[in-house]
């Protein structure tokens, strides 16, 4: 089948890629949790007895003694060597033509199915692929170096898009077929992959997304920014050899329809009461909130409900003062923003969530028992449970060209690293 040149141009929002993926019978040996959900010690424990785990690429410090500088060139070079070895040994294979891939995640009863794509970096730079978070340069540079050394993008970002009937139909038809592989990853999540290599389907997908005004980064802002950095580097280094059709003009992402995505709560724990006694804190809190002691764990079930755990007791909080509406401001109206304004800042004196060492964040996948554990241990003094930010709220913030407060969204289930990678050339 002829190469599909017209759809590999940099102008496309979503492009097929020359995917590098596990050989059909090796996926179980390879796929690994995302690099940023594990620390180095956890990764070392997971790779024991697993020479082909993708953690040898995404967290290559596992192949060095403890204490190694994870940002050293030697560590990035080891990632490159490990990736090349997987290709040379046939554990990983590269598709001979650009394809899309259907990727299904199943965690318990929850199922979501998306497309592995090459997202156009020019569209990212132009904010057609819309952002909702700030990034940190040091984290961008880490991922950019990993991409440059490995010569591939190995960690996908997550993009949300509004449903497209033609694309849904292709995915539905393809996923009725036998998959390339289906394996269980961390936390019992099932990861399933199909290869979409039909020329007509590929063109329909490309053309359908070209009609979209915007899509939205859900997770992976640093991966996206790093890929943009690498493209600039490649343009400068290749000069006249750049044609605009190279794989590095797109970045690796998995795009899901918004109606299938699940955002969990992202909760807060604080080390102290800002010099206040518990009684003084409660008195100040009651100036802005109705405070009721709660039997059992106080899990918010609607917007503007907040669970609070203090001194071994749970409370449910509801504001009794006016709070911003979505029409007023899509950021200030978020539940996490209201909590920050009325409690974290006004009472506890935490002005900058990014810089304060008095606050930490706990993903909702850990449950409210995770909050209790942090407080009961004495590490933290107080915990707050928040109602999850919705995908609609995320889109409203991005459409308004604003950014969310730190740790606003926790997406679960997580993608696996090693399912599909995107080579630079």
DANOR-V441662 format. One record per helix or strand of 3 or more residues. SS is the DSSP state (h for helix, s for strand). FROM is the first residue (numbers start at 1). TO is the last residue. Records with the same first field share a line. If there is no record, write none. Layout:
SS = FROM-TO / FROM-TO
This chain:
h = 5-7 / 27-30 / 35-37 / 40-47 / 55-58 / 60-63 / 73-88 / 121-125 / 137-150 / 165-174 / 186-188 / 199-210 / 221-241 / 247-249 / 258-260 / 278-285 / 335-345 / 364-376 / 391-399
s = 19-22 / 92-94 / 99-107 / 110-120 / 157-161 / 181-184 / 190-196 / 215-219 / 250-257 / 266-270 / 289-294 / 305-310 / 313-319 / 359-363 / 382-386 / 420-423
